[in-house]
Amino acid sequence: MAAQPAMSEERVKKIEITLDENKVPHVSRADRIVTIDRTKDEEVMWVSEFHFRIDFKNGTPFYEDQFDRTHHRSGLVRRDLIPGRHRTYEYTIDVNGKTLDPQIMIFPSGN
């Protein structure tokens, strides 16, 4: 019988940050917009071999709005988000002053 992943592994969306040939941060096409289902207690974990900083631009769906290599897990989506429709949050990945601007979409927002 194959081992099942632990609940925490199933609900964590891992985003790997690499650098392109110009040393600009890069994530896979699938990770340019990551969808988080708050009803499943999903969260994000950013990983990279490089030092990085995550800054949310106009609000954050999480309890914190900055993350880095040391504090790389988002934790759960804030409970005070207004339910009823999905919402997209833009953030910046900064590696040595070069940036990338992906998004996180929270869906569904709940009832």
C-alpha positions as CSV (number, residue, x, y, z in Angstrom):
1,M,0.0,0.0,0.0
2,A,1.4,3.4,-1.0
3,A,1.8,5.9,1.7
4,Q,-0.6,8.9,1.6
5,P,0.8,12.4,1.9
6,A,0.2,14.0,5.3
7,M,-2.7,16.5,5.4
8,S,-0.3,19.4,5.7
9,E,1.5,18.3,2.5
10,E,-1.8,18.0,0.6
11,R,-2.9,21.6,1.4
12,V,0.4,23.4,0.9
13,K,1.0,24.9,-2.6
14,K,4.7,25.0,-3.2
15,I,6.0,27.8,-5.4
16,E,9.6,27.4,-6.5
17,I,11.5,30.6,-7.2
18,T,14.4,30.3,-9.7
19,L,16.4,32.9,-11.7
20,D,16.4,33.2,-15.4
21,E,19.5,33.9,-17.5
22,N,19.3,37.6,-16.6
23,K,19.1,36.8,-12.8
24,V,15.4,37.9,-12.7
25,P,13.1,35.8,-10.5
26,H,11.1,33.2,-12.3
27,V,8.3,30.8,-11.3
28,S,6.6,28.1,-13.5
29,R,3.8,29.2,-15.7
30,A,1.4,27.3,-13.4
31,D,2.5,29.3,-10.4
32,R,2.0,32.8,-12.0
33,I,-1.5,32.7,-10.6
34,V,-1.9,30.3,-7.7
35,T,-5.5,29.4,-6.6
36,I,-6.0,28.9,-2.8
37,D,-9.2,27.3,-1.6
38,R,-9.7,28.7,1.9
39,T,-12.4,26.1,2.7
40,K,-9.6,23.4,2.4
41,D,-7.2,25.4,4.7
42,E,-4.7,25.6,1.8
43,E,-1.6,27.8,2.1
44,V,1.5,28.7,0.1
45,M,5.1,27.9,0.7
46,W,7.8,29.7,-1.4
47,V,11.1,28.0,-1.8
48,S,14.4,29.0,-3.4
49,E,18.1,28.4,-3.1
50,F,18.4,32.3,-3.4
51,H,17.5,34.8,-0.7
52,F,14.2,36.4,-1.7
53,R,11.5,38.7,-0.3
54,I,7.8,38.6,-1.0
55,D,5.8,41.8,-0.6
56,F,2.0,41.9,-1.2
57,K,1.0,45.1,-3.0
58,N,-2.5,46.2,-2.1
59,G,-3.5,44.0,0.8
60,T,-2.7,40.4,1.6
61,P,-5.0,37.4,2.0
62,F,-2.8,36.2,4.8
63,Y,-2.1,37.4,8.3
64,E,1.4,38.7,7.2
65,D,2.2,40.7,4.1
66,Q,5.9,40.0,3.8
67,F,7.7,36.6,3.5
68,D,11.3,35.6,2.9
69,R,13.5,32.5,2.8
70,T,13.4,32.3,6.6
71,H,9.6,32.9,6.9
72,H,8.4,31.2,3.7
73,R,5.0,29.8,4.6
74,S,1.9,31.9,4.2
75,G,-0.2,30.3,6.9
76,L,-4.0,30.2,6.5
77,V,-6.1,32.8,4.7
78,R,-7.3,35.5,7.0
79,R,-10.8,34.9,8.5
80,D,-11.9,38.5,8.0
81,L,-11.9,38.4,4.2
82,I,-15.4,39.2,2.9
83,P,-17.0,36.0,1.6
84,G,-18.9,35.6,-1.6
85,R,-16.6,35.8,-4.5
86,H,-13.0,35.1,-5.5
87,R,-10.4,37.8,-5.1
88,T,-6.9,38.2,-6.6
89,Y,-3.9,39.5,-4.7
90,E,-0.8,40.7,-6.5
91,Y,2.6,40.4,-4.9
92,T,6.2,41.0,-5.8
93,I,9.1,38.5,-5.6
94,D,12.4,40.4,-5.1
95,V,15.8,38.8,-5.5
96,N,18.7,41.2,-5.4
97,G,16.6,44.1,-6.6
98,K,15.1,42.3,-9.6
99,T,11.4,41.5,-9.4
100,L,8.6,39.4,-10.6
101,D,4.9,40.1,-10.0
102,P,2.7,36.9,-9.8
103,Q,-0.7,36.6,-8.2
104,I,-2.6,34.6,-5.6
105,M,-6.4,34.0,-6.1
106,I,-8.5,33.1,-3.1
107,F,-11.4,30.9,-4.2
108,P,-14.0,30.2,-3.1
109,S,-14.3,32.9,-0.6
110,G,-16.8,30.9,1.5
111,N,-20.3,31.6,2.5
